C-alpha cells in the first residue's frame, strides 16, 4: 500500500512547481504598472484600438495598480480628471471622459494626454499630445531589449497653454486643447492635401507643445523618433512623474515603484512558495503513520 506521506509530498511538490512557474506560463501577457504621482485622484481609462471599449477605475494619489494585456493588444491608456461617479459607477469627468460609466464605453474625449501601445514583436509605444493635454504622462519600459527609451510629457502644458487653446473650469485651466481640435482645419489636422509628412509641418502651437514635451508627439505627423520600439518588456505608466526620476525597477519578476514617502512592492510569488514549504512540511509530519 502506498505511503500517504509520500503521496501527499508529491502532490505538494507538483503544486509548488506549478505555482512558482505561473509567470512563465503566462509569458505572452504584458504587465502595465500604473503609478499616480499626481496630488489628486485620477481615473485611468484603458481602451482597445479596434472597439474603444475597455476598463476604468479610480487611482488615488500615491497609489499603484497593475493591468495585464495579452500579446497583440493595441490601445491607449490615459487619465480622466475631475470625475464624479455614483455607487453604480455612473457619472462624468471634466477631462478625458469615455462615456458615462467608470468603465470606458468609447474613446477618450479630448483634450487628454495618452500613452499609445501596439504590442507584438517588437512592441511600439509613444505618448501623444495629438488630442491635447490634461496631465503629464511618462512611459518606462522595464527589462526590454532594443531602443526601449523612456518617453512622455513630464512638463505641465496647462501653465503654458495659449489662451485660445485653454480648457477652463471656473476660470482655472484644467487642460490644453490641440490646434486641430480648436480650429478643425486640414493643415492643423494633417488631412487632405496636408496628409503626408512633406506638407503636414509643425505649427506655432505644436512647437509650444514640443518645447515643453520633447519626448512626445506634438501633432499627428510629428518626428517619428517619438515612436519607440522595444521587445520583451513590461511597462510602467507614470502620471505626473518625471522621465529622469528612478520611479520603478524590476526585481524578482516584480515591479517596485517608489511612492513619495515610501516604497510599494507586491509580494513576489517566491515568498508564497517559501511560506508554503514549512506549513506543508508540518502538515505532512502530522499525518505520517
C-alpha positions in Angstrom: 0.0 0.0 0.0 1.3 3.4 -0.9 2.7 5.6 1.9 0.2 8.5 2.3 3.0 10.7 3.4 5.0 10.2 0.2 1.8 10.7 -2.0 0.9 14.0 -0.3 4.5 15.2 -0.5 4.5 14.5 -4.3 1.2 16.4 -4.7 2.6 19.3 -2.7 5.7 19.4 -4.8 3.7 19.5 -8.0 1.6 22.3 -6.6 4.6 24.3 -5.6 6.3 23.9 -9.0 3.1 25.0 -10.9 2.6 27.9 -8.6 6.2 29.1 -8.8 6.3 28.8 -12.6 3.0 30.6 -13.2 4.6 33.8 -14.6 6.5 31.8 -17.2 3.3 30.0 -18.3 1.7 33.4 -18.8 4.7 34.9 -20.5 2.7 36.1 -23.5 1.0 38.7 -21.3 2.2 42.2 -20.9 2.1 43.9 -17.5 1.4 47.6 -17.2 2.1 49.1 -13.8 0.2 52.4 -13.4 1.5 54.9 -10.8 -0.3 58.0 -9.7 2.2 60.7 -8.6 -0.5 63.4 -9.0 -1.8 65.3 -6.0 -5.3 64.3 -6.7 -7.3 61.1 -7.5 -7.4 60.2 -11.2 -9.5 57.7 -13.1 -7.3 55.9 -15.7 -9.1 54.9 -18.9 -7.9 51.9 -20.9 -9.3 51.1 -24.3 -8.6 48.9 -27.3 -7.9 50.5 -30.7 -10.4 48.3 -32.5 -13.6 48.9 -30.5 -12.8 51.7 -27.9 -14.5 49.7 -25.1 -12.4 49.0 -22.1 -11.7 49.4 -18.4 -11.7 52.3 -15.9 -11.1 52.7 -12.2 -10.1 55.2 -9.6 -6.4 55.6 -8.6 -5.8 57.7 -5.6 -2.7 59.9 -5.1 0.3 57.7 -4.4 -1.4 54.5 -5.4 -0.1 51.9 -7.8 -2.0 49.2 -9.7 -1.3 46.6 -12.3 -3.1 46.0 -15.6 -2.4 42.9 -17.8 -2.9 42.8 -21.6 -2.4 39.9 -24.0 0.3 39.9 -26.6 -1.1 41.6 -29.7 -3.1 44.1 -27.7 -3.3 47.6 -29.2 -4.8 50.5 -27.4 -4.2 53.5 -25.2 -4.0 54.5 -21.5 -4.8 58.0 -20.2 -6.1 59.8 -17.1 -9.5 61.2 -16.6 -9.7 64.0 -14.1 -12.4 65.7 -12.1 -14.7 62.7 -12.2 -17.9 62.2 -10.2 -19.2 58.6 -10.3 -22.1 57.3 -8.1 -22.3 54.0 -6.4 -23.3 52.3 -9.6 -20.3 53.7 -11.5 -22.3 56.2 -13.5 -21.1 59.8 -13.9 -18.9 62.1 -15.9 -15.4 63.6 -15.9 -14.1 67.1 -16.5 -11.4 65.9 -18.9 -10.7 62.6 -20.7 -14.2 61.2 -20.4 -15.0 58.0 -22.2 -18.8 57.6 -21.8 -21.0 57.9 -18.7 -19.6 54.9 -16.9 -16.4 54.3 -14.8 -15.6 51.6 -17.4 -15.0 53.2 -20.7 -17.6 52.6 -23.4 -16.0 54.8 -26.0 -12.8 56.7 -26.9 -11.4 59.3 -24.5 -12.7 62.8 -25.2 -10.0 65.4 -26.0 -8.2 67.2 -24.5 -6.2 64.3 -22.9 -2.6 63.1 -22.9 -2.5 59.5 -24.0 0.0 56.6 -23.9 -0.4 54.5 -27.0 0.7 50.9 -27.4 0.8 48.3 -30.1 2.1 45.0 -28.6 3.8 42.4 -30.7 7.3 41.6 -31.6 8.6 44.2 -31.2 6.2 46.4 -29.2 5.6 50.0 -30.3 4.7 52.8 -27.8 4.6 56.5 -27.5 3.0 59.4 -25.6 0.8 61.6 -27.6 -0.5 65.2 -27.4 -2.3 64.9 -30.7 -5.6 65.1 -28.7 -4.3 67.8 -26.3 -3.0 67.7 -22.8 -4.6 67.2 -19.4 -1.8 65.6 -17.2 1.8 64.7 -17.5 2.4 61.0 -18.5 5.7 59.1 -18.7 6.2 55.6 -20.0 9.1 53.4 -19.0 10.0 50.0 -20.5 11.3 47.5 -17.9 13.9 44.8 -18.8 13.3 45.0 -22.6 15.7 44.8 -25.5 16.1 47.3 -28.3 15.6 51.1 -28.1 13.3 50.9 -25.0 13.7 54.7 -24.4 11.6 56.5 -21.7 9.0 58.7 -23.4 6.4 61.1 -22.3 5.5 64.6 -21.3 6.6 65.5 -17.8 6.1 69.2 -18.3 2.7 70.9 -17.4 1.3 72.4 -20.6 -1.6 73.9 -18.6 0.9 76.6 -17.4 2.0 77.4 -20.9 -1.2 76.9 -22.8 -2.2 79.6 -25.3 -5.4 81.3 -24.3 -7.2 80.2 -27.5 -6.4 76.5 -26.7 -7.1 76.6 -22.9 -9.9 74.5 -21.5 -11.2 76.0 -18.2 -13.3 75.2 -15.3 -14.3 78.1 -13.0 -11.5 80.2 -14.7 -8.9 77.6 -13.9 -7.1 76.0 -16.9 -7.7 72.2 -16.5 -6.4 71.1 -19.9 -4.9 72.4 -23.2 -6.6 71.6 -26.4 -4.8 70.8 -29.7 -5.0 73.2 -32.6 -6.8 70.6 -34.6 -9.5 70.2 -32.0 -10.0 74.0 -31.8 -9.7 75.2 -35.4 -10.5 71.9 -37.2 -8.6 72.8 -40.4 -6.7 70.4 -42.7 -3.3 71.9 -42.0 -3.6 71.6 -38.2 -5.3 68.1 -38.5 -2.9 66.7 -41.1 -5.6 65.7 -43.6 -6.5 66.2 -47.2 -3.5 67.8 -49.1 -1.8 68.1 -45.7 -2.0 64.3 -45.0 1.7 63.5 -45.6 5.0 64.3 -43.9 6.0 66.7 -46.7 3.0 69.0 -46.2 2.0 68.5 -42.6 4.5 70.5 -40.7 4.9 71.8 -37.2 2.7 74.8 -36.3 3.4 77.5 -33.8 1.1 75.7 -31.4 2.7 72.3 -31.8 6.1 73.9 -31.4 4.9 75.1 -27.9 3.9 71.5 -27.1 7.2 70.2 -28.3 9.2 72.7 -26.4 7.6 71.6 -23.1 7.4 67.9 -24.0 10.2 67.0 -26.4 9.7 63.2 -26.0 6.0 63.2 -27.0 4.1 63.5 -30.3 3.0 67.2 -30.6 0.9 66.7 -33.8 -0.2 63.8 -36.0 2.8 63.5 -38.2 5.4 64.6 -35.7 9.0 63.4 -35.5 9.0 59.6 -36.0 11.6 59.3 -33.2 8.8 59.9 -30.8 7.6 56.3 -31.6 9.7 53.8 -29.7 10.2 50.0 -30.3 11.1 47.6 -27.6 11.0 43.8 -27.2 10.1 41.6 -24.3 9.5 44.4 -21.8 6.8 45.2 -19.3 5.7 48.9 -19.0 5.3 51.4 -16.3 2.9 54.3 -16.9 3.5 57.2 -14.5 1.1 60.0 -14.1 2.6 63.4 -13.0 6.1 61.8 -12.9 9.4 62.7 -14.4 11.3 61.0 -17.2 14.5 61.3 -15.2 13.4 60.0 -11.9 14.0 56.4 -10.9 10.4 55.7 -10.3 10.3 51.9 -10.8 12.7 49.0 -11.2 12.2 45.3 -11.9 13.3 43.0 -9.1 12.5 39.3 -8.7 9.9 39.4 -11.5 8.1 42.3 -9.7 7.9 46.0 -10.5 8.9 48.0 -7.5 7.8 51.7 -7.6 8.7 54.4 -5.1 5.9 56.5 -3.7 6.6 60.0 -2.4 7.2 58.8 1.2 7.6 55.0 0.9 8.1 52.2 -1.5 5.4 49.9 -2.9 6.1 46.3 -3.7 3.8 43.5 -4.5 4.8 40.3 -2.6 6.8 38.2 -5.0 5.4 34.7 -5.6 8.6 33.1 -4.4 7.7 34.4 -0.9 4.4 32.4 -1.0 6.3 29.3 -2.0 8.7 29.7 0.9 5.7 30.3 3.2 4.0 27.1 1.9 7.0 24.9 2.5 7.1 24.9 6.3 3.3 24.7 6.5 3.3 21.7 4.2 6.1 20.0 6.0 4.4 20.4 9.3 1.2 19.0 7.9 3.0 16.0 6.4 4.6 15.2 9.8 1.2 15.1 11.4 -0.2 12.6 9.0 2.9 10.4 8.9 1.9 6.9 10.3 
